[in-house]
Amino acid sequence: MGGPAIRKVLYITGSRADFGLMKNTLIKIHSNTSLDLSIIACGMHLMKEYGNTLDEITQSDFNVDIANVTFKKNDRSSMASYIGELICSLVKKIELIKPDILLLLGDRGEMLAGATVGAYLGIPVAHIHGGEKSSTIDEAVRHAITKLSHLHFCSTEESYNRLKKLGEKTENIFITGAPGLDGIKQNILKSDEIYEIYALKKNEPFVILLQHPVSEELGNASNQIKESLEAIKSMKIQCIVIYPNADAGSKEMIDEINKYSDDENFKIHKNVERAHFLSLLNTGKALIGNSSAGVSESSSFKIPVINIGNRQKNRQSAKNVIHCDYNKNDIIKTMDFISTNEQFKKTLKQLVNPHGDGSASQKIIEVLIKKEINESLLQKQITY
């Protein structure tokens, strides 16, 4: 008799953000003899104006297919159309690949499309980072994905409890921690390497600006990033600026960012590879903006975070995160606080990341291998 059947796992990636968080886990799935990994790339990965992020995936020795669907315009109707078009494309791809499990992360439209297809095709969907509270359309999408998913890998007990309240069976919820923390300090560059690579003035601090548009506030996207840029310029501090995600409103933000291309204090990048980004967090003075990295990975490096606006406001975070409004003066005041407040500096030294201990990959893989796939798993019913 042969051994146990190898399970085919399909991961869908639509942006540098989700792939970066999952890369370590995907490598371990790929090398596990009980699992067969495939990846479908789409969306932002296919858009050259955001840094050719598909290259990192194709160079990683994964079995990669492409769903050739991207945003047509930079507005909300295009975002909605994108999800619909992606669903149609994914149906064809997934029916050919015939995965045993569909693996998804987070709250982006690509994951909603994938979960929808998986649910209708009768393929179990395993969702990472469900049960988290945020704001804007992201929260609704995240919980919608939860209800379309069959297995849930959450990062904290708080998220676990929220998934139970959403009516998910406890035997299908697993506290694994955040996969983005796995191996987070393995390939960190030295400070002098970072300064050389990014052409920074030595012995002078720098901040990182990573700010995305908010779908409910699209008319204000350019003004919101403008306030952040003007605040940083007023501080007379070096800044690594990274382009936002390819969402509605991003092009207006990029136009504002590029106005600083001739300012020697601003180093503008379409994309920064994962190892470099983590190295920037390890060396930088502060992370400014509204990236999920501010509430997830940042506390592992004990770097202060100035979280601007509503995008991450309700996310579970450590005490290195200070919230402020889209206002130049508020940002400057917050920067002054994190630079001078001695109690805050002491708090940074004692930080523990609430999102896990860096062992998520193995916990996720164990479930992917061992969890029985049956009618009880696939025929979902709310628990109350």
MIPA-80319 format. One record per residue (C-alpha): residue number from 0; residue in three letters; x, y, z negated. Coordinates in Angstrom, 1 decimal, decimal comma, padded with zeros to 4 digits. Example, Ala and Ser with C-alpha at 12.3 -4.5 7.8 and 13.67 -1.06 7.14 Angstrom:
2
     n   res     east    north       up
     0   ALA    012,3   -004,5   -007,8
     1   SER    013,7   -001,1   -007,1
***
This chain:
384
     n   res     east    north       up
     0   MET    000,0    000,0    000,0
     1   GLY    001,1    003,5    000,7
     2   GLY    001,6    006,3   -001,9
     3   PRO   -000,9    009,0   -002,7
     4   ALA   -002,0    011,1    000,3
     5   ILE   -000,2    014,4    000,9
     6   ARG   -002,5    017,3    000,4
     7   LYS   -002,5    020,0    003,1
     8   VAL   -002,5    023,5    001,5
     9   LEU   -003,2    026,6    003,7
    10   TYR   -002,3    030,1    002,4
    11   ILE   -003,6    033,2    004,1
    12   THR   -001,5    036,4    003,9
    13   GLY   -002,5    039,8    005,2
    14   SER    000,1    042,1    003,6
    15   ARG    003,6    042,5    002,3
    16   ALA    002,1    042,7   -001,2
    17   ASP    000,4    039,3   -001,4
    18   PHE    003,3    037,5    000,4
    19   GLY    005,9    039,1   -001,9
    20   LEU    004,0    038,0   -005,0
    21   MET    003,5    034,5   -003,6
    22   LYS    006,8    033,8   -001,9
    23   ASN    008,4    032,0   -004,8
    24   THR    005,3    029,8   -005,3
    25   LEU    005,1    029,1   -001,5
    26   ILE    008,7    028,0   -001,4
    27   LYS    008,0    025,5   -004,2
    28   ILE    004,9    024,3   -002,6
    29   HIS    006,8    023,9    000,7
    30   SER    009,5    021,8   -001,0
    31   ASN    007,1    019,6   -002,9
    32   THR    006,7    016,1   -001,3
    33   SER    003,1    015,8   -002,4
    34   LEU    002,0    019,0   -000,6
    35   ASP    002,1    020,1    003,0
    36   LEU    002,0    023,9    003,3
    37   SER    000,8    026,0    006,2
    38   ILE    000,4    029,8    006,4
    39   ILE   -001,8    032,0    008,5
    40   ALA   -000,5    035,6    008,8
    41   CYS   -002,7    038,5    009,9
    42   GLY   -003,5    042,2    009,3
    43   MET   -000,7    044,5    008,2
    44   HIS    002,0    041,8    009,0
    45   LEU    001,3    042,3    012,7
    46   MET    001,5    046,1    012,6
    47   LYS    005,0    047,4    013,6
    48   GLU    004,2    050,8    012,1
    49   TYR    004,3    049,2    008,7
    50   GLY    007,7    047,6    009,0
    51   ASN    007,4    044,3    010,8
    52   THR    006,7    042,3    007,7
    53   LEU    005,9    039,3    009,7
    54   ASP    009,6    038,8    010,2
    55   GLU    010,1    037,9    006,6
    56   ILE    007,5    035,2    006,8
    57   THR    008,7    033,6    010,1
    58   GLN    012,3    033,6    008,8
    59   SER    011,4    031,7    005,6
    60   ASP    011,1    028,2    007,2
    61   PHE    007,4    028,0    006,7
    62   ASN    004,9    026,5    009,2
    63   VAL    003,3    029,8    010,3
    64   ASP    000,3    030,5    012,5
    65   ILE   -001,0    034,0    013,4
    66   ALA   -004,6    035,2    013,4
    67   ASN   -004,1    038,2    015,8
    68   VAL   -006,5    040,5    014,0
    69   THR   -005,6    044,0    012,8
    70   PHE   -007,3    047,3    012,0
    71   LYS   -008,4    049,2    015,1
    72   LYS   -008,9    052,5    013,4
    73   ASN   -008,1    054,1    010,1
    74   ASP   -011,6    054,2    008,5
    75   ARG   -014,0    052,2    006,5
    76   SER   -016,0    050,9    009,4
    77   SER   -012,8    049,5    010,9
    78   MET   -012,1    047,8    007,6
    79   ALA   -015,5    046,1    007,6
    80   SER   -015,2    045,1    011,3
    81   TYR   -011,7    043,7    010,6
    82   ILE   -013,1    041,3    008,0
    83   GLY   -015,8    040,1    010,4
    84   GLU   -013,4    039,6    013,2
    85   LEU   -010,9    037,9    010,9
    86   ILE   -013,7    035,4    009,8
    87   CYS   -014,3    034,4    013,4
    88   SER   -010,5    034,0    014,0
    89   LEU   -010,0    032,0    010,8
    90   VAL   -012,8    029,6    011,6
    91   LYS   -011,0    028,4    014,7
    92   LYS   -007,6    028,3    013,0
    93   ILE   -008,8    026,5    009,9
    94   GLU   -010,8    023,9    011,9
    95   LEU   -007,6    023,0    013,8
    96   ILE   -005,3    022,9    010,7
    97   LYS   -007,9    021,0    008,6
    98   PRO   -006,5    021,9    005,2
    99   ASP   -007,5    020,1    002,0
   100   ILE   -007,2    023,3   -000,1
   101   LEU   -007,3    026,9    000,9
   102   LEU   -005,1    029,1   -001,3
   103   LEU   -005,7    032,8   -001,7
   104   LEU   -004,5    035,7   -003,9
   105   GLY   -006,0    038,9   -005,1
   106   ASP   -008,8    041,2   -003,8
   107   ARG   -008,0    042,2   -000,2
   108   GLY   -010,3    041,8    002,7
   109   GLU   -008,2    038,9    004,2
   110   MET   -008,9    036,9    001,1
   111   LEU   -012,6    037,6    001,2
   112   ALA   -012,6    036,4    004,8
   113   GLY   -010,7    033,3    003,9
   114   ALA   -012,9    032,5    000,9
   115   THR   -016,1    032,9    003,1
   116   VAL   -014,7    030,5    005,7
   117   GLY   -013,6    028,0    003,2
   118   ALA   -017,0    028,0    001,4
   119   TYR   -018,9    027,5    004,6
   120   LEU   -016,6    024,8    006,0
   121   GLY   -016,7    022,9    002,7
   122   ILE   -013,0    023,4    001,9
   123   PRO   -012,1    023,9   -001,7
   124   VAL   -010,8    027,5   -002,3
   125   ALA   -008,2    028,1   -005,0
   126   HIS   -008,1    031,7   -006,0
   127   ILE   -005,2    033,4   -007,8
   128   HIS   -005,8    036,5   -010,0
   129   GLY   -009,5    036,2   -010,4
   130   GLY   -011,3    037,6   -013,4
   131   GLU   -009,3    040,9   -013,4
   132   LYS   -011,0    044,2   -014,0
   133   SER   -010,0    047,1   -011,7
   134   SER   -012,2    049,7   -010,0
   135   THR   -013,3    050,8   -006,5
   136   ILE   -014,3    048,2   -003,9
   137   ASP   -011,4    046,0   -005,0
   138   GLU   -013,3    044,9   -008,1
   139   ALA   -016,4    043,9   -006,2
   140   VAL   -014,3    042,0   -003,6
   141   ARG   -012,3    040,2   -006,3
   142   HIS   -015,5    038,9   -008,0
   143   ALA   -017,1    038,0   -004,7
   144   ILE   -014,0    035,8   -004,0
   145   THR   -014,4    034,2   -007,4
   146   LYS   -018,0    033,2   -006,6
   147   LEU   -016,8    031,7   -003,3
   148   SER   -013,9    029,9   -004,9
   149   HIS   -013,7    026,5   -006,6
   150   LEU   -010,4    026,7   -008,5
   151   HIS   -009,2    029,7   -010,4
   152   PHE   -005,6    030,5   -011,4
   153   CYS   -005,8    033,5   -013,7
   154   SER   -002,9    035,4   -015,4
   155   THR   -004,3    036,1   -018,8
   156   GLU   -006,8    034,9   -021,5
   157   GLU   -008,8    038,1   -020,9
   158   SER   -009,3    037,1   -017,2
   159   TYR   -010,1    033,5   -018,2
   160   ASN   -012,9    034,8   -020,5
   161   ARG   -014,2    037,0   -017,8
   162   LEU   -014,3    034,1   -015,3
   163   LYS   -016,3    032,1   -017,9
   164   LYS   -018,8    035,0   -018,1
   165   LEU   -019,1    035,0   -014,3
   166   GLY   -020,5    031,5   -014,7
   167   GLU   -017,4    029,5   -013,6
   168   LYS   -016,8    026,0   -015,1
   169   THR   -014,0    026,0   -017,7
   170   GLU   -012,6    022,8   -016,2
   171   ASN   -011,9    024,7   -013,0
   172   ILE   -010,2    027,7   -014,7
   173   PHE   -006,5    027,6   -015,4
   174   ILE   -004,3    030,2   -017,2
   175   THR   -001,1    030,1   -015,1
   176   GLY    000,2    033,6   -015,5
   177   ALA    001,0    035,8   -012,5
   178   PRO    003,0    034,0   -009,7
   179   GLY    004,7    037,3   -008,9
   180   LEU    006,7    037,0   -012,2
   181   ASP    008,3    033,7   -011,2
   182   GLY    012,0    034,2   -010,5
   183   ILE    011,5    037,9   -010,8
   184   LYS    015,0    038,5   -011,9
   185   GLN    016,8    035,9   -009,8
   186   ASN    018,0    038,1   -007,0
   187   ILE    018,3    041,5   -008,6
   188   LEU    020,9    043,8   -007,0
   189   LYS    023,4    045,7   -009,2
   190   SER    022,7    049,4   -009,7
   191   ASP    025,7    050,5   -007,6
   192   GLU    024,5    048,3   -004,7
   193   ILE    021,0    049,9   -004,8
   194   TYR    022,5    053,4   -004,8
   195   GLU    024,7    052,5   -001,8
   196   ILE    022,0    050,7    000,2
   197   TYR    019,5    053,5   -000,2
   198   ALA    022,0    056,3    000,2
   199   LEU    021,3    057,7   -003,3
   200   LYS    023,5    060,2   -005,1
   201   LYS    025,4    058,3   -007,7
   202   ASN    025,0    059,1   -011,4
   203   GLU    021,6    060,8   -010,6
   204   PRO    018,3    059,1   -011,5
   205   PHE    015,6    058,3   -009,0
   206   VAL    011,9    057,4   -009,0
   207   ILE    009,9    055,2   -006,8
   208   LEU    006,7    056,5   -005,2
   209   LEU    004,2    053,8   -004,0
   210   GLN    000,7    055,2   -003,6
   211   HIS   -002,2    053,7   -001,6
   212   PRO   -005,5    055,2   -000,4
   213   VAL   -008,6    054,5   -002,3
   214   SER   -011,6    053,5   -000,2
   215   GLU   -014,1    055,5   -002,1
   216   GLU   -011,9    058,6   -001,9
   217   LEU   -010,8    058,6    001,7
   218   GLY   -011,5    062,2    002,3
   219   ASN   -009,0    063,1   -000,4
   220   ALA   -006,2    060,6    000,6
   221   SER   -003,8    063,2    002,0
   222   ASN   -004,4    065,7   -000,9
   223   GLN   -003,8    062,9   -003,4
   224   ILE   -000,4    061,9   -002,0
   225   LYS    000,4    065,6   -001,5
   226   GLU    000,0    066,2   -005,2
   227   SER    002,4    063,4   -006,0
   228   LEU    005,0    064,5   -003,5
   229   GLU    004,9    068,1   -004,6
   230   ALA    005,3    067,0   -008,3
   231   ILE    008,4    065,0   -007,5
   232   LYS    009,8    067,8   -005,4
   233   SER    009,4    070,2   -008,3
   234   MET    011,2    067,7   -010,6
   235   LYS    014,3    067,9   -008,3
   236   ILE    014,8    064,2   -008,6
   237   GLN    015,7    061,6   -006,0
   238   CYS    012,8    059,5   -004,8
   239   ILE    012,4    056,3   -002,8
   240   VAL    009,0    056,6   -001,0
   241   ILE    007,4    053,5    000,4
   242   TYR    004,6    053,6    002,9
   243   PRO    001,1    052,6    001,6
   244   ASN   -000,7    049,5    002,7
   245   ALA   -002,5    049,5    006,0
   246   ASP   -005,9    050,5    004,7
   247   ALA   -008,3    053,2    005,7
   248   GLY   -006,7    056,6    004,8
   249   SER   -003,1    055,3    005,0
   250   LYS   -002,2    057,2    008,2
   251   GLU   -003,2    060,5    006,6
   252   MET   -001,0    059,7    003,6
   253   ILE    001,9    058,7    005,9
   254   ASP    001,6    062,1    007,7
   255   GLU    002,1    063,8    004,4
   256   ILE    005,0    061,6    003,4
   257   ASN    006,8    062,2    006,7
   258   LYS    006,8    066,0    006,1
   259   TYR    009,6    065,2    003,6
   260   SER    011,7    063,3    006,0
   261   ASP    014,3    066,1    006,2
   262   ASP    014,5    066,6    002,4
   263   GLU    017,7    064,9    001,1
   264   ASN    016,0    063,9   -002,2
   265   PHE    013,4    061,8   -000,4
   266   LYS    014,3    058,4    001,1
   267   ILE    011,3    057,2    003,1
   268   HIS    010,8    053,6    004,0
   269   LYS    008,0    051,8    005,9
   270   ASN    008,7    048,6    003,9
   271   VAL    011,1    047,4    001,2
   272   GLU    011,7    043,7    001,0
   273   ARG    010,7    042,0   -002,3
   274   ALA    014,1    041,5   -003,8
   275   HIS    015,0    045,2   -003,1
   276   PHE    011,7    046,4   -004,6
   277   LEU    012,3    044,5   -007,8
   278   SER    015,9    045,8   -007,9
   279   LEU    014,5    049,4   -007,6
   280   LEU    012,2    048,7   -010,6
   281   ASN    015,2    047,4   -012,5
   282   THR    017,3    050,5   -011,8
   283   GLY    014,8    053,4   -011,3
   284   LYS    013,7    056,0   -013,9
   285   ALA    010,0    055,5   -013,2
   286   LEU    007,4    054,0   -010,8
   287   ILE    004,8    056,6   -009,7
   288   GLY    001,6    055,9   -007,8
   289   ASN   -001,1    053,3   -007,9
   290   SER    000,5    050,0   -006,9
   291   SER   -000,5    046,8   -008,7
   292   ALA    003,2    046,4   -009,4
   293   GLY    002,8    049,1   -012,0
   294   VAL    000,4    046,9   -014,1
   295   SER    002,0    043,5   -013,2
   296   GLU    005,7    043,3   -012,5
   297   SER    006,8    046,6   -014,0
   298   SER    006,8    045,7   -017,7
   299   SER    009,3    042,9   -017,0
   300   PHE    011,8    045,6   -016,2
   301   LYS    010,7    047,9   -019,0
   302   ILE    010,3    050,8   -016,5
   303   PRO    007,9    053,6   -017,2
   304   VAL    004,9    053,8   -014,9
   305   ILE    002,9    056,9   -014,0
   306   ASN   -000,3    055,4   -012,8
   307   ILE   -002,2    058,0   -010,7
   308   GLY   -006,0    057,9   -010,3
   309   ASN   -008,6    055,2   -010,4
   310   ARG   -007,2    052,3   -008,3
   311   GLN   -005,5    050,5   -011,2
   312   LYS   -007,1    052,4   -014,1
   313   ASN   -009,0    049,5   -015,7
   314   ARG   -006,4    046,8   -015,1
   315   GLN   -004,8    045,0   -018,1
   316   SER   -001,4    046,5   -018,5
   317   ALA    001,5    046,9   -021,0
   318   LYS    002,3    050,1   -022,9
   319   ASN    004,8    051,3   -020,3
   320   VAL    001,9    052,5   -018,1
   321   ILE    000,7    056,0   -018,6
   322   HIS   -002,4    057,1   -016,7
   323   CYS   -002,9    060,5   -015,2
   324   ASP   -005,0    062,3   -012,5
   325   TYR   -004,2    063,3   -009,0
   326   ASN   -002,7    066,6   -010,1
   327   LYS    000,8    067,9   -009,7
   328   ASN    001,0    069,5   -013,1
   329   ASP   -000,4    066,4   -014,9
   330   ILE    002,2    064,2   -013,1
   331   ILE    005,0    066,6   -014,1
   332   LYS    003,8    066,6   -017,7
   333   THR    003,6    062,8   -017,8
   334   MET    007,2    062,6   -016,4
   335   ASP    008,4    064,9   -019,1
   336   PHE    006,7    062,8   -021,7
   337   ILE    008,3    059,5   -020,6
   338   SER    011,6    061,2   -020,4
   339   THR    011,6    062,9   -023,8
   340   ASN    009,3    061,0   -026,2
   341   GLU    011,4    058,9   -028,5
   342   GLN    008,5    056,7   -029,7
   343   PHE    007,7    055,8   -026,1
   344   LYS    011,3    054,9   -025,4
   345   LYS    011,2    052,5   -028,4
   346   THR    008,0    051,0   -027,1
   347   LEU    009,7    050,3   -023,8
   348   LYS    012,4    048,3   -025,5
   349   GLN    009,8    046,0   -027,2
   350   LEU    007,7    045,3   -024,1
   351   VAL    006,3    041,9   -023,3
   352   ASN    004,7    041,3   -020,0
   353   PRO    001,0    040,4   -020,6
   354   HIS    000,7    038,6   -017,3
   355   GLY    002,8    035,5   -018,1
   356   ASP    006,2    034,0   -018,7
   357   GLY    007,3    033,3   -015,1
   358   SER    006,1    029,7   -014,9
   359   ALA    003,0    030,1   -012,8
   360   SER    004,3    028,2   -009,8
   361   GLN    004,6    024,8   -011,4
   362   LYS    001,3    025,1   -013,2
   363   ILE   -000,4    026,0   -009,9
   364   ILE    001,3    023,2   -008,0
   365   GLU    000,3    020,6   -010,7
   366   VAL   -003,4    021,5   -010,2
   367   LEU   -003,1    021,5   -006,4
   368   ILE   -001,7    018,0   -006,6
   369   LYS   -003,8    016,4   -009,3
   370   LYS   -007,2    018,1   -009,3
   371   GLU   -009,9    015,7   -008,0
   372   ILE   -011,7    017,1   -005,0
   373   ASN   -015,3    015,8   -005,2
   374   GLU   -018,9    016,9   -004,8
   375   SER   -019,0    018,3   -008,4
   376   LEU   -016,2    020,7   -007,4
   377   LEU   -017,6    021,7   -004,1
   378   GLN   -021,3    022,1   -005,0
   379   LYS   -021,0    025,1   -007,2
   380   GLN   -023,6    026,2   -009,7
   381   ILE   -023,5    029,0   -012,2
   382   THR   -023,1    027,6   -015,7
   383   TYR   -026,0    029,3   -017,4
***
